[in-house]
Amino acid sequence: MIPPVEMTTDMMIVFGFLIFVTILFVFEVVRVDMVGLLMMVFLPLSGVIEASQAISGLSSNAVVSIIAVIIIGEGLDKTGVMNIFARHIIKFAGKSEMRIMALVASTVAFISSFMQNIGAAALFLPATSRICRQVNVPVSRILIPMGFCAVIGGCLTLVGSSPLILLNDLMASWWSNNQSVLGDKPFEAFGLFSVTPIGIALVITAILYFLVFGKFILPKVKSKPDDLSCLLNDDLECTYGEEIHSAYELNIPSNFETKRLDELRIRPLYHSTVICICKQGKQDGGLKVFVPARSDIIEPGDTVGVISNGEHIQNMAQDLGWELCDDLNRLNEVLSPDNSGIIEAIVRPRSELVGKTLHQIYFRKKHQVNPLALFKGDKVFYEDISEAKIQTGDAFLLFGQWEKFHLLKQKKDFAFTEHIPGEIMHPEKAGFAIGSLVLALVLALGLNVALSISLLAGAVSMILTRVISIDEAYRGVDWMTVFLLAGLIPLGLAFEKTGAALYLSTSIANLMQGFLTPFVLFLLIGFLTSFFTLVTSNVGATVLMIPLAMNMSVQCNADPRMAALLVAVAASNTFILPTHQVNALIMRPGGYKVKDYVRAGSGMTLLYIGVVMTIMYFFYGIAG
C-alpha cells in the first residue's frame, strides 16, 4: 500500500486549470497560443506558482531548441539543401501520397533515434512542405504522420528522447536508496540499443496505421490545383485568362523531325509559350533549358513545357504530332508553384526599357523569365511581344522562377502588381549551412553540450556566416508555437509542484491495489505515464513516475527495471493534444485544429500502449 497523499487547495486549483485548458483546446474558444498566454497570467495570479516560474517556459530548453532549430532549417532551405532532399524523396516516391508519407515518416523516425525529435521534425518541415506543394499533396496529410514518427523515433535508442536519456540515472538513484528491499541485488543499466525492439515495432505500427487509416483520420484539406492558373488573381484572370490557363507537358516522339523553336511558330499559331525544354539522356530528369531561345532545338525524346489553354494545346499537339501528358512528370519540379509562377509587371516611368524592344535588350537571356502576354493601351497582345516598342505603363505577364523575379525587381525597371513568393536562393552557401548543422550535432552528440545551446550555436553560425540575416531568422520563427509551449510548461510545473500529479497517481494505484498482477500493474503504469505526459512535460512525467513505478513493481513481485523502462517509453505516448513540442511545431504549417490531433492521436495512443505491452510481454518478460 502506497502512503496516500492528502488533497490540498492548490491541487484543486491546478485540476481546475487542467479542465479549463482542456475545454479551451477542445472547443477552440481562443487560439492555441492564447491558451499558453492565459496560463502564464492566471497561474501566478492564483498563487500556485511564482511569477518567475510562470514565464520560465520562455527560457526553457524546449522553447530555445525550437527557435534555434527553425532558424537552422531556414538556412538549409534557403541554400537549396532541402531541395536536394525533396528531389530524392520525389524520385523514389513519385506522386503517391502513401509512399511519400511512409518515406518521410520513416526517415524522420531514423534521424530522431540519435537526435532530439523536435530537431528532426523542424529540419524536415521545410522539405516536407516543399515536396507536398510540388506533387500537389495536401501537407496536412503528411505532417501528422511525420510528427508522430519523429516522437516515436526517439524510442529507437537510449539517446533519442529526454526520458530515455534520464532513465539510467533515475534508476540508479532509486536503486541505491532501496538496497534493503532488493536484497543487495546489483544495479544493471540499460544499453544504447536495449529499447530498439520496442522502437522498431512502434515505428512500423505507426506507418501501417496511417497507411491503412490515414484517409479516415487525417484532415481532408482541399489543395490548390497544380496548374498555374491558380496563381492568377481575379483581375489577371479577367485580363489574360482566356489564352493563359495552365502549364502542360508534352513529349516529342521519335519520328519528329528536328527543328528550331522559331521554325515551329508556336506563339503566333497557338498563342502558347514554350517555357522549358528538358533534353533526353541526362541524369536527374535531363538537362533543362528554363527560358528557351528562338534558336534552341526541339528534337525527338525531348519533353517540352508549355503555357496555353485546353483548346490551343490540343490543336498544337495534334498538328505537331506531340504526345500531351495527362500530368506533369519530368517537369513537375520546374513548373511547381513552389518554384515558379506567373506575375504581372508594369514598366516604370524612368525604366531603361522605355523606347526599346525585349528582343533588342535580350530580355529572356538576360533575366531568365518568359514574357507570356503584353497589355498595351486597352488591348492584350500574345504575338510579337518581343518586337513591340516598350512604353511607360505597359504591363507584361511574365513566367519564371521566383528567384529570377526577385533579381529582376532589384533592377527597378518594373513595378510588380503583387507580392513575389519565394526568395533568392544561395546554393554557394550550402557548405556553411551544412557546417552549421554539423556543428550543432557535434556539440550535442559528441561533446554532450545541452541541446538548446548546441542548436543555438548552429543557428548563430548560420547568421555569422551570412547564410541568412538576423532579420530573416526572426521572421522565420513560428512565434505561435513558441508561446503555446512557453505557456503550457508552467502548467506542468504547477502540476508537479503542488503534488497534484503525485496525488492522482497514488490514488489510482491504491484504488487498484487488490487487482494488481504484474501485467495489470504495467498496463496501469503505461496509461498513467501517458496521461501525465499530456498534461505535464515528458521529463516531468518521467521523474515523477519512475520511482513510483519501481516501488509498485517491487510490491507486485515484478521487475523494477522493466517498470522504469516502460515509463521512459510511455513518456513519448503524447499524440492526442498539441502539448508535445513536435505536435505544436507542425500545428500551424499543417493547418491543424485540436480535433485533428484527437482524431488521429486517439487510435495511435491505444496502439502505442498495445504494441509496447506486447513487445515487453514477449521479449522482456514483464509477466512476472
N, C-alpha and C positions, 0 to 999 in steps of 0.2 A: 504493500500500500504506500503510494507516494504521499508525503505530507500535503494536505490541501492548502490552497492559498486563499486568503480572505479577500472578498471584493471590496474595492475602495471607490471613493468618489471619482478620483482621477481615471480609474479604469472605466467607469460608466461613461465619463465624458469622451474617452477615446473610442469606446464602442459606438457611441452616438455619432462621432465624426466619421467612423468607418461606414456606418449606414448612410450618412449624409452624402459621402463621396460616391458610394455605390449608386445611390439614386441619381446623382448628377451625371454619372457616367452612363447609366442605362437609359435614362430618359433624355439625355443630351440637353439639359436645361441651359447650360452655358458651354462654351468651347472648352476643350480639354485642358488647354494651358491656363485658362481662367480657374479651373479647379485647383491646379497647383498653386496659383497665386492666393486663392482663398485660404488654403491650408497654411501658407506662410504667414497670413494675417491672423486667422482665427485661433490657431494652436497656441501661440504665445499669449494672446488675449485671454484664453481660457485658463492659463496658468499651468498647463500640464507639462510644458517645456519652456525653456528660457528663450529670449529673443535671439540670442546668438545661435542657438540650435535650430531655430525656425528658418534662418537664412543660410545655415551651414550647407544646404544642398547645392548652393551656387558654387561652392568651392570643393565639392565632393570629387573623388576620383572618377566616378562615373560620368558626371557632367563635364568635367575638364577633358576627359578622354573623348567624349562625343564631339566637343568643339574642335579638338585637335585633329581627330581622325577625319572629320568632314573637310577640314582645310587640306589635309594630305590628299584626300580623294579629289578635291577640286583641282589640285595641282597635277595629279596624274591624268585627270580627264582633259585638262587644257593643253597638255603636251602630247596628247594623242595616244598615250599608253593604254587607256581603256578602250580606245577604238580598235587597237590590235586584239585585245581580249574579246571584244564584241564580235569582231570579224571571224575569229576562230570558233566561237560558240555557234554563230550562224552557219559556218561552214559544216560543222558536224550535225547541228540540229535542224538545219533548214528552216522552214516556216512553221513547223509543228509546235504548237503551244505546249504539248505534253513533253516533247523531247527537250525543248528549251528549259522548261520548269525543272525537269529531272537533272539536266546537266548543270544548270546554275545552282540548284539547291545542293547537289552532291559536292560540287566544287567548293562552295562556301562552307559546307559542313567540314570538309577536309582541312581547309585553312583554319577553321575555328578550333581544330584539335591542338594546334600549337600557338594560336594567337587568340586573344580575348574576343569573344563573339561579337561584341559591339564594333570592334575594329574590322573584323572580316566583313560584317554586314555593310558598314559605312563605305569601305573601299569598293565593294562590288555594286553599290547602289547606282552610281552614275552609269556604269557599263550595262547593268540590267535595264535601266530606263532607256538607254540608247538602243539596245537590242530590241526591246518591245516596240519602240517607235519605228525602227527600220522594217520589222516584219509585220507591223500592224496588229500586234497582240496587246490587249489592254494590260498595262503594267500592274493593275490590281489583281490580275490572275497569277502573277509571278512573285510579287514581293512578300506576301504572307508565307508561301512555301519556303522562299529563300530565308526569311527572317526566322521562321520556326526551325529550319535546319541549321541556321547559324547558332541558335541557342542549343540545339541538341548536339551539334558537333563538338561543343565543349566537353561532352562526356566521353569522347574517344580516347583521351589521355588524362593523366592526373594533373596536367598543367593547362588544360583547356578552359577551365572556369574557376572563378574565385572559390566556390565551395569545395571543389576538389583540391585546390591548392592548400586550403586550410585544413583539410581532412586529417592528415597525419599529425599535425601539431596539436589539434584539438583532442585527438585520440590519445596521444602520448600524455597530455596533461591529465586527462581523466584517468588513464591507466596508473599513473604514478600516485594518484590520490586514492585509489581503490585496490591496492595490493592485497589487503586482508580479505576482501571479497573474492578476488581472483585466485587466491591460493598461491601467490608468488609466481604466477604464470608469466613468462617473459613477453614483452610487447613486440609485436611483429608489424612493421609498417607496410603499407601497400606500395607496390612498384609503379613505374610510369605507365605501364600498359595493363595494370590489374583490372581496370574498368573497361578496357577496349571491347570485350564481347558484348557488354550492355550497350555501349555507344554505337557499335555497328548495327546491332539489331534495331535500335531506336531510329537511326538514320534511314535504314531500309524501310521500316514500317511507316515513317513519316512520308517518304516519297511515294510509296504504294498508296497510302491514304489519300494523297492529293491526286494521284493518277486516277484512282477509282472514283473518288467522291468530289473531286475538285469542281466539277461543273455544277454541283448542287450546293456546295458550302462556300465557294468563293464568290465575291460580289460580281454581278454581271454589269460591268461598266461599259457602255457603248463607246467604242473608239471611233476616232475620225477616219474617214475613208482614206485609202492610201494614195489617191490621185492628187495632183497638185491643185485641182480646182478648189479644194477645201482651204487653201491658203489665200484665196481671193476674198476680200470683204465684199459686202453688198454693192458698194459703189463701183468697185473694179469689175465685179461680175456683170453689172449692167452695161459698163462701158466696153469691156473687152471679151466678155464671157462667151459670145456667140461662136467665135473661132477658136478660142483657147480654153480647152476644157480639162484635158487630162494628159498625163505622161504615159506613153506607150513604149513597148519594147518589141522590136521586130528582128527576126533572124534572116540573114542573107543566104539563100540556097546555093548549092554547089554549081548549078547551071547558070548562075547570074554572070553577066559579062562585066568585068571590072571597069568602073567609071569614076571620074572625078565627081565630087559632090555638086559643083556648079552645073555639070552636064545633065544632072537629073532634074533640075529646075523644080525642086520640091516646094519651095516657098511660093513662087508665082502660080504653080498649077494646083497646089493643095492647101495653100495658106497654113503650112505646117513648118515647124522649125526643128532641124536636127540639132540636138543639144549634146549628144555624146556618141562616140563610136568606140566599141570595145573590140579590139583585134583578137583574132584567134591564136591558139598555140602558145599562149603565155600562162604563167602561173598566176594564182590568186585572181582568177576571173578574167585575165587578159590585160593587155596594155590599153588603157582607157584614154581617149582623146576627149577632154571635157568640153572644149569650145572649138568645134571643127571649123577649119578654114575652107574657103572655096576650092582650094587645090587638093584637099585631103581625098584619099582614095577610098571608095567603097568596094569591097571585094568579097568573094564567097567565104562563108564562115564567120563574117563579122556580125556583131549584134549592134543595132542602132537604137538609140533613144530619141524619141520624137515627141514634141508637144503639139497636140492637134485636138480635133473633136472626133466623135464617133463616125460621122459620115465621111469626113475627109480621110481619115486614117484607113477606113475600109477601102475607099477608092484607090488610095495610094498603094496599099498592099496588093490589091488585085491587079492594078496596072503594071506594077514593077515586078510582080511575082514574088514578093517577100512574104515571110511567114509571120503573121501577127500573133504574138503570145497572149495567152489569157491573163497572165500576171507578170509582175516584174520579177525577174530571176537574176541574171548576171548583173543587171544594172540596179538591183534593189538598193544597195548602199548608196550609189551615186545619186539616185533620184529620191532618196528618202527625205521627207520633210525635216528630219533631224539635221541633215547636212546641207540641203539646198532648197531653193524655192523661188517663187515669183514675187516681185516687188515693183512698185511704180516709183519712178524718179523724174523730177521736174528740173529742167535746165534753169540754173540761177542767172540773174541779170548780168553778173560780172564773170560768167563762166568763160574759160578759154575755148570752149567748144563752139561758141556762137559764130556763125558765118562759115563753118566748116561742115564736112560730112563725116559720118562714122568711118567710112572707108578711108578717107584722107588721113585720119589720125590713128588708123589701125586699132580701132576701139576694141574689137574682140581679142586680138592678140595681146594688146597692152593690159587690159583689165580682166580678161578671162571671164567675161559674162556674155550671155547671148541676148540680143535685142529681139523681142517677140513681136512687138507692135509699137506704132507711133501714133499718139493723139496730137494732131496739129490743127489749130483753129477749132473746128467743131466736127472733125472727121477723123476716123480711125484708119490707119494705113497698115496693111500687112505685107505689102510688096515694096521692093526698092527702098527699104528703110535705110540701108547703108549709104544710099546716094542722095538722100534728101538733105538740103541745107538746114542746119540746126539754127533755131531762133530761141530767144528767151521765152520761157513759158511752155515750150514743147514738153510733152510728157512721154517718156519711154516706159514700156512694160518690159522688164528685164528678168531673165532667168540666170541663176548661177549659184555657186556655193556661198553660204552666208559669210564665210571668211573673206571672200573676194568683195562682197558688198561693204563690209566694214572698212576694207582698204580703200575702196572707191569713195566712200563717204569722207575720208580724210582729205581727198583732193579738192573738196569744196566746189566742184562743178555742178553737182546735183543736190537737190533737196528731196529727201525721201519722204513719202507721204505717210509712212507708218514705221513703227519700231522694227529694226532689223534683228531677227533672232540670232542665236549663236554668238560666236566670238572668234577673235583671231587666235588660231592655234599656234603653238610654239614647239614643234617637234624637235627643234635643235636643243631644247632644254630638257628633253626626256631623260637624259642621263642624270641631270641634277634632281629631277623628280624621283626617279628610282633610287638614287643615292640617299635622298631624304627618308624614303620609306625604309631602306635597309638600315639607316642609322637608328630609326625608331625601334626596329625589330632587334637589332644587336643590343641596344641598351636594355630592352625589356627582357629578352630571352637569354642573352649571353652574359650580361652584367647584372641582372636582377634589379635593375632600376625600376622604381614604381611605374606602372603602366601609364598613368597620366603624365608624368614627367617625360617618359620616353616618347610618347606621341606628341607632346608639346614641343619637344626638341625637334622632331621631324617636321612639324608644322612651321616652326620658326626658321628651320633650314630652308623650307620652301620659299619663305618670304625673303630671307637674306640672299639667296641665290637668284632672286627675281624670277622664279617660276611663276609666281603670282604676286600681285601687290598686296599690301596690307588692307587696302580698301576692298579689294576683291575677296580677300579672306573673310572680312567682316560680313560682306554681302552673301557669301556662300553658306554661312552658318544658319541652320534652321532654329531660330530662337523660340518657336513654339514648342519644339521638342525639349529644348533646354529648360524652359520654365515649367513644363509639365513634370519633368523628373525632379527638378530642384524643389518643387512643392510637395511631391509625394515622399521624398526622402525624410523630411521632418515627421510625417505621419508614421513612418516605420520606426523612427526614433522614439516617438511618443508611445507606440505600441509596446516597445521593449522596456523603456524607462519606467513606465507606470506599473509594469508587471502584468499588463493585460494579456500578453501572449502566453506567459507562464501560467496564468490563471486558467486560460482556455484549454491549454494542452493538459495540464494536470487534472482538471475537472473531467475532461473526456476520458483520460486514461483511467482514473479512479472509477468512473461510471461503468467502464467495461472490464473492470479488474477480474471479475469472476469468469469472463468469457475468453480471456486472453490465452490462446495457444500461440506457439511461436509464429505460425503463419498469419494468424489474425493480428497479432501484435505488429508484424512487419507491414501488413496492409494498412493498419491504423497509422503507423509512423509515416508511411508514404503519403497518405491523404493529409495528415496534419502538416507535414513539411510543405506539401504543395499549396495548402491554404495560406500558411504563413509567408511563403514566397510571394504570393499575390499581394498581400497587404503590407508586408514589410519589405526588406531587401533580401536577396538570396543569401548574402553574407549574414545578415541578422538572423534569418531563419536557421542557417547552419549552426551558428554559435549557440542559439537557443536550444535546438533540437538534438544535437549530437550527445551532450551529456545526459539529457532526459531519456533519449532512446537507448543509450547504453545502460543506464540504470534499470530501465524497464526490461531490457533483454536479459539481464542477469537474473531478475526476479522470475522470468519465464523459462529459465534454463536455455536461452538462445545465445548465439554467438554475438557478443557486443561489437566485434569488428564489423560484422555484416550489417548490424543495425546502423553503425556510423556511416558505412559506405552507402547504404540506402538513403540516408538523409542527404548526403552530399550529391547524390544523383537526382533525387527528387526535388532538390532545391532549384533545378533547372526546368521543372514542370510548371511553366508560367506562361500560359497561352490565352487564357480566357479574357484577360483585360490588358490594355496597353500600358501596364505598370512596369514591365521589364524594359530596360533601355533600348533593346533591339526593336521591340514592338512599338515603342514610342517613336523611334527613329523612322520607321517605314510608314507611319500613320499618314502623314500629310502627302508624301510623294505618291502613295498608293490611293489617296482619296478615301481612306477607310473611316468608318464610324465604329463606335464601341460595339454595336450589334454585330459587325462583321467579325470581330475577334471572338465574341461569344459563340457565334455560329460555327466558325472554323475551329476555335480552340476547345470547345467542349468535347468533341469527339477525340481530338488529339490528346487532351488531358487524360481521358479514360484509357485510351490506347497506351499512353506513356506508362501509366501505373501498371496496366496489364502486362506489357512487354517486360518492364523491369522486374516485376514479381515472377514472371515465368522464367526468365533467364537466371535470376538469383535462386529460384527453387531448384532448377535442374543442374545448374553449373556451379553454384556457390553454396549449396546445402543449407538453406535457411529453414528447412522444415523442423530442425531440432537436432 
